Amino acid sequence: MAIRSIRAADEWAATDPNSRMDPEAAVGGQIRELRKIKKLTLIQLAQAAGISVGYLSQIERNQSKLPIGVLKKLSDALGVHMNWFFNGNLQATADERDIIVRKAHRRRLTFTGLGIAEELLSPNLAGPLELLLSTIEPGADSGEYSHDGNEAGILIAGRLDLWVDGKRFELEEGDSFSFSSTSQHRCANPGTVPAKVVWVITPPHY
């Protein structure tokens, strides 16, 4: 899948007159972006991926080629699929790239075994906030976790149980919420149809 994605990106860049972005250059910037969001140092990510710090630095600065095998190791270390780097902004025209996200170009991440899929609605993770659409299958549960920042959201379809610091809230379509991300929180779908939630998280945490 990743090889086909790279070829498609190359073909798109060659035929779109509005694009001047090298697909590998786009990947290097996204790796740096995601590493910083996850608060990983160059050393930590390089060690996790089994590559040298110097090589990783060159990749992030678009000064070195990025073989598929190395991208797979970096993707695993960052917790995303390789196709994360070949959706979204790379397919947008130059005038839209940092502003608009077309529905067909959303970057997607599926949490295997959890029944939760997320789509990035913001153009990138470089700004002060992150906009996500979560689809939570019936019976799926995120598990409890916490992190820095703040978040808010609105349930646009289905039902959702939300826990914040041990308090449980039953949400229906149209209900919204906001809380500090440092609070232990968890969500689950108690219904029979997928729940869809739009989240705003600051700073980006993906």
Secondary structure, 3 states (H helix, E strand, C coil): CHHHHHHHHHHHHHHCCCCCCCHHHHHHHHHHHHHHHCCCCHHHHHHHHCCCHHHHHHHHCCCCCCCHHHHHHHHHHHCCCHHHHHCHHHHCCCCCCCCCCCHHHCEEEEECCCCEEEEECCCCCCCCCEEEEEEECCCCECCCECCCCEEEEEEEECEEEEEECCEEEEEECCCEEEEECCCCEEEECCCCCCEEEEEEEECCCC
